């Protein structure tokens, strides 16, 4: 193991996601670093606090492979990491410095993932 807790063998079930970057090199993303994932035309942007990675696959294809329950669909074109949720009001989510609008179809599902203290 290295200091960043990444396994020496990337084939181990590490929890890291590997994607093909420019030049054909496979790179990893720690799901803990992902704030949200959203469609960008025929590509998908994986947004992290320190930047984003664009993957040349459609959102639906990627999300079939990412089965981590922390990622909840809030819009036809967006999934959020519930661990990164700062606040929400009505249909607006705040993740990092980004405001994301919850689609009408996804509002009740989103709320079902919250533990609200009343």
LINBEL-V241207 format. One record per backbone hydrogen bond with DSSP energy under -0.5 kcal/mol. CO is the residue of the C=O (numbers start at 1). NH is the residue of the N-H. If there is no record, write none. Layout:
CO;NH
CO;NH
This chain:
2;5
6;2
8;10
9;12
12;14
15;31
17;29
19;21
19;27
21;24
22;25
25;21
27;19
29;17
29;31
30;33
30;34
31;34
33;49
35;81
36;47
37;79
38;45
40;43
43;40
44;46
44;55
45;38
45;47
46;53
47;35
47;36
48;51
51;48
53;46
53;55
55;44
55;57
58;62
59;63
60;64
61;65
62;65
62;66
65;67
68;71
70;72
70;82
72;80
74;103
75;78
77;39
78;74
78;75
79;37
80;72
80;82
81;84
82;85
84;96
87;94
89;91
89;92
91;93
91;102
92;89
93;95
93;100
94;86
94;87
95;98
98;95
98;100
100;93
103;106
103;107
104;107
106;110
107;111
108;112
109;113
110;113
111;114
114;116
116;118
